[in-house]
């Protein structure tokens, strides 16, 4: 301790090792931890100031593309970003032109004319996400169509609706 009870400033390593309690990187309100919706596989919902993101483990890209094509709000002309190992970089194409059966596809993002986007990504396990301001019913429908989950009970759907309404405040 130095003169007048003022200690030395922390070293960079000490400062970075100490978590900043309750603050985001920008210093705004703290971000709540992801909430798990009790379905199988669980849906993890993260809320942010402007949107939410719901994610879950799923199968390959074929089920994802089939489920997205079945959504009436997503036309075949919806822009889709595809990252395929056989092509350098990501490319844009209409949803109707996507061929998900290739083993080298690592990322798909569908951008319908709606306040939400849909993504499939090959990580350790394939992950599906819906981001933006999606209706809860859309999330539930996509989850059931892309997993072995036969249906959601009322409590699970109510929990998702609650989280979604909190994100829109």
Backbone bond lengths (Angstrom), bond angles and torsions (degrees), N, CA, C in turn:
res aa  C-N    CA-C-N  psi(-1)  N-CA   C-N-CA  omega(-1)  CA-C   N-CA-C  phi
1 X - - - 1.437 - - 1.514 107.95 -
2 X 1.311 115.78 139.02 1.462 119.58 -179.18 1.528 110.75 -97.13
3 X 1.282 117.03 -168.45 1.465 123.98 -176.68 1.532 110.78 -57.85
4 X 1.302 117.45 143.97 1.459 126.40 175.23 1.523 112.42 63.19
5 X 1.300 119.28 25.12 1.462 122.65 174.50 1.519 114.89 75.27
6 X 1.299 118.07 10.10 1.458 120.63 179.55 1.515 107.75 -94.35
7 X 1.320 116.18 122.57 1.459 120.92 -179.09 1.518 111.57 -81.87
8 X 1.277 115.38 170.88 1.457 120.09 177.75 1.526 109.18 -70.82
9 X 1.297 118.34 150.13 1.461 119.59 177.45 1.527 109.15 -65.48
10 X 1.324 117.60 147.90 1.467 119.20 179.96 1.526 110.77 -66.53
11 X 1.306 114.12 149.96 1.467 118.49 174.32 1.518 107.58 -69.44
12 X 1.309 116.46 165.41 1.466 120.98 179.44 1.530 110.30 -58.20
13 X 1.323 116.83 -42.72 1.456 121.43 -179.58 1.531 110.65 -62.22
14 X 1.330 117.05 -43.83 1.466 120.69 179.10 1.530 111.05 -63.92
15 X 1.313 116.50 -41.56 1.462 120.68 -179.13 1.522 111.11 -65.48
16 X 1.314 117.65 -42.19 1.455 120.85 -179.11 1.527 112.51 -72.79
17 X 1.328 117.22 -26.60 1.463 120.67 -178.62 1.525 111.58 -76.59
18 X 1.313 117.51 -20.00 1.452 122.30 -177.58 1.527 109.61 -91.47
19 X 1.338 119.34 119.48 1.466 119.38 178.54 1.527 110.69 -69.20
20 X 1.306 115.09 145.43 1.452 120.40 175.62 1.519 106.23 -88.94
21 X 1.291 116.83 113.95 1.457 122.27 -174.99 1.523 111.03 -70.17
22 X 1.341 115.64 126.23 1.447 120.77 170.01 1.510 116.95 69.52
23 X 1.292 119.74 16.95 1.458 121.31 -179.81 1.526 109.92 -125.57
24 X 1.322 115.03 146.23 1.459 119.87 173.65 1.516 107.71 -86.79
25 X 1.302 116.30 179.16 1.456 120.95 179.12 1.528 110.17 -60.56
26 X 1.329 116.71 -35.12 1.457 119.95 -178.81 1.517 112.72 -86.46
27 X 1.331 118.37 -4.57 1.448 121.86 179.33 1.519 113.63 84.88
28 X 1.325 117.26 6.75 1.461 121.23 178.63 1.516 110.15 -75.64
29 X 1.301 115.09 -161.97 1.456 121.16 178.41 1.523 110.19 -60.86
30 X 1.322 117.28 149.42 1.470 119.16 178.14 1.526 110.61 -64.96
31 X 1.321 115.23 144.34 1.453 120.29 176.91 1.518 108.20 -86.22
32 X 1.328 117.01 131.95 1.459 118.55 179.46 1.529 110.34 -70.27
33 X 1.303 117.73 153.69 1.466 119.56 178.02 1.532 109.89 -68.46
34 X 1.327 118.49 157.97 1.462 120.28 177.25 1.524 110.27 -57.97
35 X 1.327 115.57 142.79 1.459 120.65 176.99 1.517 108.01 -105.08
36 X 1.320 116.11 137.85 1.465 121.15 -179.47 1.524 109.01 -97.61
37 X 1.322 115.54 125.72 1.458 121.13 175.02 1.529 105.85 -87.42
38 X 1.347 117.58 128.47 1.475 120.79 -172.29 1.528 114.27 -77.31
39 X 1.335 115.22 72.62 1.462 122.68 172.03 1.520 106.47 -127.62
40 X 1.316 117.62 175.48 1.464 119.65 -178.22 1.516 109.63 -123.58
41 X 1.321 120.61 118.53 1.459 126.73 -5.13 1.526 110.36 -71.15
42 X 1.337 116.39 155.24 1.464 119.63 -177.01 1.526 112.27 -61.45
43 X 1.319 115.20 148.28 1.462 122.09 173.41 1.520 105.71 -101.84
44 X 1.334 116.35 123.32 1.461 121.66 179.08 1.526 108.09 -100.82
45 X 1.315 115.99 124.15 1.456 121.06 -176.77 1.521 109.47 -114.98
46 X 1.324 114.97 123.45 1.459 121.72 174.55 1.520 107.31 -109.90
47 X 1.326 116.08 132.74 1.452 120.05 178.05 1.523 109.52 -109.49
48 X 1.318 114.49 142.59 1.453 122.33 179.40 1.523 107.65 -128.05
49 X 1.298 117.30 177.74 1.462 120.70 -177.42 1.526 112.23 -61.74
50 X 1.322 117.30 -33.23 1.461 120.15 -173.87 1.520 115.21 -115.22
51 X 1.320 118.36 -8.24 1.457 119.71 -174.76 1.521 110.75 -164.76
52 X 1.317 115.48 178.99 1.461 121.20 171.49 1.512 108.85 -131.53
53 X 1.314 115.66 160.17 1.461 122.09 174.81 1.511 107.97 -132.93
54 X 1.327 116.19 125.88 1.464 122.31 176.57 1.520 107.77 -111.61
55 X 1.332 117.39 131.23 1.467 121.67 -178.57 1.513 110.59 -132.01
56 X 1.335 115.89 152.66 1.458 121.55 174.48 1.522 109.58 -158.13
57 X 1.339 114.65 158.73 1.466 121.12 176.75 1.521 108.16 -75.92
58 X 1.320 115.33 141.97 1.458 119.73 -177.37 1.520 110.08 -147.35
59 X 1.313 115.21 -172.33 1.457 121.35 178.72 1.519 111.00 -90.46
60 X 1.311 115.40 -152.92 1.454 121.62 -176.15 1.514 113.75 -74.44
61 X 1.320 115.89 179.90 1.469 120.14 -175.93 1.523 114.47 -69.54
62 X 1.315 118.66 -22.13 1.467 120.16 -177.84 1.524 112.25 -62.33
63 X 1.337 117.17 -46.52 1.467 120.72 178.99 1.521 110.61 -64.25
64 X 1.334 116.67 -38.01 1.464 120.79 178.53 1.526 110.63 -62.28
65 X 1.325 117.18 -50.40 1.465 120.66 -178.56 1.523 110.42 -63.20
66 X 1.331 117.62 -41.64 1.470 120.18 178.47 1.528 110.94 -61.51
67 X 1.326 117.09 -42.86 1.470 121.08 -179.51 1.527 110.68 -66.29
68 X 1.327 117.56 -41.26 1.463 120.86 -179.62 1.527 110.17 -67.23
69 X 1.329 117.05 -41.62 1.464 120.21 178.82 1.522 111.83 -63.78
70 X 1.329 117.78 -25.06 1.467 121.91 179.20 1.528 112.53 -80.02
71 X 1.328 117.75 -13.05 1.467 120.69 179.00 1.522 109.30 -77.10
72 X 1.320 116.93 122.46 1.461 120.33 -177.75 1.529 112.91 -65.01
73 X 1.324 118.43 -20.62 1.458 121.83 179.84 1.527 112.41 -82.05
74 X 1.319 117.66 -3.44 1.464 120.77 -177.06 1.530 109.09 -119.15
75 X 1.333 116.48 100.75 1.467 119.20 179.44 1.524 111.60 -74.39
76 X 1.298 116.19 161.83 1.464 121.15 177.89 1.513 113.23 -61.46
77 X 1.332 116.43 -20.46 1.463 120.33 179.63 1.526 113.13 -85.96
78 X 1.333 117.79 -0.24 1.475 120.92 -178.50 1.525 110.20 -57.73
79 X 1.340 117.10 131.19 1.464 119.79 178.36 1.530 110.74 -61.10
80 X 1.312 115.38 135.94 1.465 121.55 -178.96 1.527 108.62 -132.85
81 X 1.313 115.58 130.41 1.459 121.87 177.22 1.527 106.80 -96.38
82 X 1.322 116.34 128.72 1.462 121.57 -177.89 1.517 109.09 -124.18
83 X 1.332 116.09 130.05 1.463 121.34 172.28 1.515 105.93 -113.53
84 X 1.303 114.94 116.15 1.457 121.51 -176.16 1.519 107.63 -127.61
85 X 1.311 116.95 130.62 1.463 121.24 -177.81 1.509 114.60 -59.84
86 X 1.319 117.67 -20.45 1.463 120.41 -179.73 1.522 112.36 -84.74
87 X 1.338 116.55 -7.20 1.460 121.42 -179.30 1.524 107.73 -123.26
88 X 1.307 116.82 137.65 1.464 120.11 179.45 1.524 109.69 -71.50
89 X 1.317 116.72 116.53 1.460 121.81 177.23 1.515 113.61 79.50
90 X 1.308 113.60 -176.36 1.462 120.36 179.85 1.517 109.66 -91.81
91 X 1.332 114.57 149.85 1.460 118.40 177.12 1.520 109.36 -133.22
92 X 1.340 114.95 153.51 1.464 122.03 179.11 1.515 108.86 -102.27
93 X 1.329 114.46 142.15 1.453 120.86 176.89 1.516 108.13 -158.71
94 X 1.318 118.01 163.45 1.460 118.81 175.43 1.538 110.16 -70.18
95 X 1.316 115.86 150.97 1.462 121.10 179.97 1.524 111.35 -53.50
96 X 1.322 117.22 -38.57 1.467 120.90 -178.12 1.528 113.06 -63.14
97 X 1.338 117.94 -20.63 1.469 121.40 -178.86 1.525 113.31 -92.14
98 X 1.328 117.75 -5.63 1.464 120.72 -177.26 1.524 110.03 -74.77
99 X 1.328 115.82 130.42 1.463 122.52 176.33 1.529 106.14 -113.09
100 X 1.344 117.96 97.72 1.461 120.63 -172.76 1.520 115.01 -79.14
101 X 1.306 118.58 -3.93 1.459 120.28 -174.35 1.527 113.82 -76.63
102 X 1.329 117.67 -6.59 1.463 118.66 179.91 1.523 109.97 -71.35
103 X 1.314 117.02 142.64 1.460 121.57 -179.07 1.518 112.58 -79.93
104 X 1.322 116.97 -7.15 1.454 119.27 -176.16 1.527 113.71 -99.63
105 X 1.323 118.27 1.63 1.464 121.07 177.95 1.516 108.71 -71.65
106 X 1.334 115.76 128.82 1.463 120.33 -179.34 1.523 112.70 -117.66
107 X 1.335 118.06 -15.01 1.466 120.51 -176.61 1.513 110.23 -157.52
108 X 1.329 115.97 136.54 1.460 122.75 173.72 1.523 107.80 -136.77
109 X 1.323 117.18 134.16 1.466 120.83 174.27 1.519 108.15 -134.79
110 X 1.322 115.88 120.45 1.454 121.98 179.90 1.524 107.75 -101.17
111 X 1.337 115.59 130.28 1.458 121.95 -175.25 1.528 110.37 -119.83
112 X 1.331 116.99 77.37 1.468 118.66 179.12 1.530 110.86 -69.83
113 X 1.313 116.36 167.52 1.462 121.01 176.60 1.532 107.00 -78.77
114 X 1.313 115.10 72.89 1.464 123.39 -176.08 1.525 107.12 -152.17
115 X 1.331 118.03 165.85 1.473 119.19 -179.73 1.526 113.48 -82.11
116 X 1.330 117.50 31.50 1.456 121.78 179.51 1.525 109.84 -153.52
117 X 1.323 115.58 158.74 1.468 122.24 175.53 1.519 108.58 -127.20
118 X 1.314 115.63 159.53 1.469 123.17 -179.47 1.520 108.25 -122.62
119 X 1.323 117.28 136.80 1.468 120.27 -179.39 1.515 112.04 -137.14
120 X 1.320 114.81 149.38 1.464 123.24 170.44 1.516 105.20 -127.71
121 X 1.339 115.83 133.16 1.462 119.02 -178.82 1.519 110.21 -140.57
122 X 1.327 114.90 135.70 1.468 120.78 175.83 1.516 107.40 -84.26
123 X 1.317 116.01 110.58 1.469 121.57 174.72 1.521 105.38 -115.42
124 X 1.330 118.33 -142.02 1.457 119.67 172.35 1.518 108.34 -59.35
125 X 1.323 115.51 -40.01 1.458 123.70 170.12 1.516 106.34 -129.88
126 X 1.338 118.43 153.83 1.462 118.87 177.94 1.538 110.46 -62.57
127 X 1.327 115.27 139.69 1.457 122.41 -178.94 1.524 108.94 -127.07
128 X 1.315 115.61 136.01 1.465 121.39 173.46 1.512 107.59 -109.53
129 X 1.332 115.41 141.73 1.457 119.40 175.67 1.521 109.76 -137.92
130 X 1.313 114.06 150.68 1.455 122.12 172.65 1.524 104.87 -128.47
131 X 1.324 116.12 124.84 1.463 120.98 -173.77 1.514 111.19 -127.69
132 X 1.316 115.19 152.80 1.452 121.51 178.96 1.514 109.66 116.07
133 X 1.327 115.32 -128.73 1.465 121.42 178.23 1.527 108.84 -126.24
134 X 1.335 116.75 63.28 1.467 118.96 -177.42 1.525 111.37 -77.82
135 X 1.332 117.35 146.55 1.458 118.89 171.69 1.537 108.92 -64.68
136 X 1.312 116.56 145.03 1.466 120.59 -179.41 1.522 111.16 -58.93
137 X 1.316 116.92 -35.49 1.464 120.02 -179.50 1.526 111.32 -63.44
138 X 1.341 117.52 -32.25 1.466 120.72 178.76 1.526 110.67 -67.94
139 X 1.319 115.90 -41.94 1.462 121.03 178.42 1.521 110.01 -62.05
140 X 1.323 116.39 -47.21 1.469 120.25 179.98 1.520 110.83 -61.00
141 X 1.315 117.15 -45.32 1.465 120.97 -178.26 1.524 111.37 -62.16
142 X 1.336 117.12 -43.58 1.459 120.62 179.76 1.523 111.28 -67.23
143 X 1.336 117.64 -38.30 1.466 121.88 178.41 1.527 110.49 -62.14
144 X 1.320 116.91 -48.51 1.475 120.76 -178.87 1.532 110.45 -63.62
145 X 1.336 117.07 -38.14 1.467 121.11 -177.84 1.523 113.60 -73.81
146 X 1.339 117.89 -18.93 1.468 119.80 -174.34 1.529 113.53 -115.15
147 X 1.330 117.15 5.22 1.463 120.99 179.33 1.521 109.21 -133.39
148 X 1.330 116.41 -177.28 1.461 121.23 175.33 1.523 111.73 -89.25
149 X 1.313 117.61 8.97 1.466 122.39 179.93 1.529 108.56 -73.18
150 X 1.332 117.69 117.86 1.462 119.07 -176.87 1.528 113.56 -73.60
151 X 1.320 118.08 -31.89 1.469 121.71 -178.35 1.515 109.38 -170.66
152 X 1.315 116.23 165.97 1.459 122.56 175.08 1.515 108.38 -105.10
153 X 1.329 117.00 140.05 1.462 117.80 173.20 1.533 108.56 -80.60
154 X 1.315 116.10 168.24 1.467 120.99 -176.23 1.528 112.35 -60.40
155 X 1.335 117.32 -37.31 1.462 120.17 -178.68 1.533 111.58 -64.07
156 X 1.331 116.40 -40.75 1.465 120.08 179.64 1.529 110.19 -65.95
157 X 1.332 116.38 -44.17 1.466 119.40 179.89 1.525 110.75 -65.29
158 X 1.331 117.30 -40.46 1.466 121.14 177.39 1.532 111.11 -61.87
159 X 1.338 116.58 -38.70 1.472 120.63 178.78 1.520 110.20 -63.50
160 X 1.330 117.69 -42.74 1.459 120.90 178.10 1.531 110.69 -65.13
161 X 1.322 116.81 -43.04 1.472 120.32 178.32 1.525 110.62 -59.97
162 X 1.327 117.09 -40.29 1.461 121.41 179.40 1.528 111.00 -63.18
163 X 1.323 116.62 -46.89 1.470 120.26 179.81 1.529 110.01 -63.29
164 X 1.327 116.47 -42.97 1.468 120.28 -179.61 1.524 111.14 -63.28
165 X 1.318 117.87 -40.00 1.462 119.51 179.57 1.523 111.57 -68.75
166 X 1.340 117.62 -34.32 1.457 120.73 176.27 1.524 111.36 -64.66
167 X 1.338 116.57 -35.30 1.463 120.80 -179.16 1.522 111.64 -70.60
168 X 1.315 117.69 -23.82 1.470 121.07 -177.50 1.519 113.38 -88.97
169 X 1.317 117.67 -2.18 1.469 120.72 -179.17 1.493 111.66 -77.13
